[in-house]
Amino acid sequence: MPEEPEGKPPNVTPVRVVIALCLIAPFVAMLWVSSYAKVDPAFIGIPFFYWYQMLWVLISTALTMVAYKLWQRDQRARKGGASA
């Protein structure tokens, strides 16, 4: 396995793994249709199938914002060195 050059941070870090999980979670949730392909429980008269997907729109937005902020922090730390 090739050695990392001195002073260069590794490409795969725990922060980057969290970023990837934040971005992948909505895809997994929406592609696993059998987990939400049902009518009950209804919420204010809206079948589960529909309100679950709308809830994921909000969750996806929040996860994307978290991923973006973590990415910005990671990039600043890489450019500024260990002190940033």
N, C-alpha and C positions, 0 to 999 in steps of 0.2 A: 504494500500500500504506500503511495507516495506521501512523503512528509509535507506538512504545511510549512510554507515559508515563515521565517521568524517575524512576528509582529502582525501577521495577517490573521484575522479572526476566522473561525471555521464557518463553512457555509450553512451547515445544519446546526441550529441552536434551539434551545427550548422555546425561545420567543417565536422563532419561525415555525416551529411545530404547532404552537398555539394559534398562530395566524392561519396556518393551513387548516386546522380543525375548525376554526371560525368560518372559513370560506367553504369547506366541504359539507358541514352539518346541514345546511338548508337543502343541498342537492340530495343527500341521503334521505332526509325526512320526506321530501316530495317524491322521490323515486320509489319509496317503499309504500306504494298505494294501498296494499292490503291492510296496512295499519290504520288507515283512516277512511276506507271505503265503506262507510256505514251512515245511517241516519241519526241514530241516538248516540250520545246525548245532544239534544237540540239546545240551542242558546237563543233566547228571545225569538223562538219560532224558526230559527235558521238551522237546517240540518248540519250535523257534525262535519260532513264532507266539505261543506263550503266555509264554515267559520274556522275550521282547523287550517285551511289553506290561507285564509286572510290573516290569521294569527301569525303564520310563518312569514308573511310579507313584513310584518313589524319586527319579528325576531331576526329575520335576515338583514333588515336595515341596521338593527342594533349590532349584530355580529360583524357586519361589514365595517361599521364605524369603529368598532373595537380593533379589528384587524388593521384598518388604516392607521389608527393612532399608534398601535404597536409597531407597525412598519416604519412610520416616521421616526419614532424613538430609536428603533434599531439602526436606521440609516444615519441618524445624527451621531449615535454612539460609534458607528464604524468610521465616520468621517472625522470625528473629534477625538478619537482614541478612547482610552479607558476612563478618562476623566469626565466625559459627557454623560 
